[in-house]
């Protein structure tokens, strides 16, 4: 009505006429339909709408899109976007009545000019809206309802079936237990919703105590449910391990050792848990037993705390390297290169599993040219070689991901699948490696001490009474540094006092130090984290740079109390001729490493890096002795469950 024959907005048309166009679209789209005129209208209509928004009274303009809906989609409502809130001012409601009255009159005039332009039902609906607005103007102001707890961030909610929409399990306003425990007194007396799993339940004649834990912190929060609440029947069904959702009032606790309780208003049993069959009863279980039920062990105190500390260490790892200008590189898991040269790698193949169907060469060997990658391929033991390529272009990078080793070891220190943190630095030498590794370890340990206080206290109380003291010393004290040759001399002197105390008493130049040797150096001799550097070249990898003496390489291991080796690093061999000679010495085919050699041919620079086993770091920080308890689902010889 406000557009002329050429499709342009006529400035002579009244605002009332433009309002009719927009209001008609809004009303007849239906009361529950979101209206997006900018997306649906043709160009001329968009210009009309733009003119309308610029000239119409504020009461007639479309409301701004809700934060909980996609951009350019208006809030659904009785007039689909027109401001009709019961909290509107009297002036705004009067303006809405005037606009709706204009709409009704215009519709009736249109029917007179062209019978049937608007159906009886359409006019009745418009009149009904007008009467509702008048009733709203005459109604007394509504009583303000008490505020309910809402989530810290409002997210869009999709439509769900009625049976789920009414469920407390999906109710908004959930508080994590940790947030409640750390809240100040301003939250006392407010209504909150918690959701989690039942640790314990104690029932009396008129009430029950339920401890609910949601995994956000070691301790759960106590819920007091009295028999007079409508859903007390649900409480009778609850057992250890059950999933529950509870709405109640936060109150100061009268018990010792807890800050707050929740006085239940509504209790919902979300997931039943048979008390007779549930394997995690309220008693102490061995870590070995828990490995057999790895899908349930995260609900135990130890494994849950390990998971939270591991998460904090991972976050701190990214924070540290990003803060010092390193780029995060996702290195490949499938490789044709053996980084360590040890040959203990898992093969990746799509060749038939039936021996008679395997393709063979003329010499009778398996023909891997017929395999998926056209050559033998393996799961990587390290992301280092890939990391070097990017460090030689981007400066400083780090990798952080899973690695694999097919070592048939059943010790508490080895896994077949484990995570490695591997920084690589261009224009760097061995001292730079040691300094960066020291800074990194101190940073992540400090972060855990600051953010995981309850978890760390748990490990200190139940696993190592000296843990917190030991970690604080690590953070505050500079790391010791000792050459390998001197370390061997120190060990020889100590072992000579009583060789019977040592499992491996024979130590000389060229000995690959055992864990007992490493721990003695860190725990007894230097009483703290210690770098041993300049190792014999014969016991280290091919890519480590030869020192001028011809017998050692620029390599280092970081030894820490309680664990032994935590970090292994080196300056990389950047000289092409020396690297090719070492490859031949180690029995490696240089054709498999052509791209690695190219880094030395084209713009080679001194560069260095190190690797840190993430599970060993978790063990060190938590005092958990077996590395199989430092990862969610451990993989080791004979076990690939879950």
WOKA-V370852 format. One record per helix or strand of 3 or more residues. SS is the DSSP state (hx for helix, st for strand). FROM is the first residue (numbers start at 1). TO is the last residue. If there is no record, write none. Layout:
SS:FROM:TO + SS:FROM:TO
//
This chain:
hx:15:28 + hx:37:40 + hx:43:55 + hx:58:60 + hx:90:113 + hx:120:138 + hx:162:165 + hx:168:170 + hx:177:181 + hx:185:187 + st:191:203 + st:207:213 + st:221:226 + hx:232:237 + st:243:252 + st:260:271 + hx:287:291 + hx:297:299 + hx:301:323 + st:327:329 + hx:355:357 + hx:368:370 + st:377:379 + hx:384:394 + st:396:404 + st:417:426 + hx:430:451 + hx:453:462 + hx:467:476 + st:480:483 + hx:484:497 + hx:499:501 + hx:515:525 + st:530:536 + hx:537:539 + st:552:560 + st:564:572 + hx:576:585 + hx:590:601 + st:607:613 + hx:614:622 + hx:627:629
//
